[in-house]
Amino acid sequence: GRRAAVAPVGGAADVMLRSPGILARLHRAVGDEALTSSNFPIEFREYVAGSSMLWHKDDILTDPPQLELIYTLVNTSDSATCWARGHLDVLRGDIRKVCTAPNSGLLVKAC
């Protein structure tokens, strides 16, 4: 139930999401002026109603660990984003959950 496409380098989404204004907002959000944008391509994903993703842990690819911005353009599905601090928290049911609103962002740190 997931569709994905990579944004063209230099395209509108690439330029906007790597802009100084967005980077300044991220600096304020995380309190780290050293934060920079990576060379990883920007990916668009669409999750259709009823789709899901297995619990997983993002691999650390950089030092310091990378942040992933999950930006929601539109949300017409029944999806929710869930996360936990670790596997034991998942087993205990100590899970955080959010239904992302349009024009909202969620910042996730690899661990």
N, C-alpha and C positions, 0 to 999 in steps of 0.2 A: 503493500500500500504506500510506498514512498517513491516519488519521482525526484530526480536531481539533474541539475545542469550547472555547468561552470560559467561564471560571468566572464565576458571577454576582457582581457587586460586592456586598460585604457578606455573601456566602455563607461557609460554613465554610472552604473552601480559601483564599479571599481573606483572611479574618480571620487564619487560622493563619499563612499565609506572609508576611503583613505585620506580624506580631506583634513586640513589643519583644524577646522571647526569640530569635526567628529573626534579627532585625536585629543583636542583640548577637553571635550566633555568626558572622554574616557579617563584622562589624567585626573580630573576632579573626582570622578566616580571611584577610582581605585586609590587615589592619593599617591600616585607614582608618576612623577614627571619624566622618568626614564623610559616609560612605556613607548614602544614604537610599533608601527605596523609591519607585518611580516610579508614575505614574498609568496605565502600560500595563496592559492587562488580562492576567490570568493565563490561560494557555492549556493545556489538556490535550491531549496527543497520544498516539496509539496507532500503533505501527509493527508491522504484522503480519509474520510470517515471510516472508522473501524480498524485503521492501521495501528501498528505498535512497533516499538523497538525494544529489544531485550536489554536488561540491565547490563551496563558495561562501565568500564573505567577508561577514560581517555589517557592514552600513553603520553608521557612527558617527552616532548620533542625538542625543547629548548631549555636553556639555563639563563634566567629563571624560567619556571614552567609557564607555558603559553596560556593565554586567555582566549576563549572563544566567545564571540558575540553572536548570540542567537537573536536576530531581529525579526519580529513578526510584522509582515505587511498586512495580511488579511488572515482571519481565522474563522472559517465557516465549518470546521470539522468538530468532532467530539473529542479532540485531543487535549491532553494535559501534559505538562512537562513535570517529571518527578525526579528528585535527587535525594541522596542520603550521603552522610559522611563516610560510610564504609559498609562492607558486607554485613557486619553484625547489626548495624542499624537497620538494614533492609529486613533482616530476619526478625528483628524486634518490632518491626512496623513503624520505626521512627523515620518517617519519610516526609519530605516536603513536596508540595504539589502546587502548581499554578496553571491556570488556564490563561495563556498569554493573550492579551488584548491587541487589537490592531495598533500599529505604530508604537510597539513597546519593545524593549530590549532586555535580554537576560545575559549576564556575563558569567561564564563558567571557567574555573581554573583547573587545568589538568593536575592530577595528583597520582 
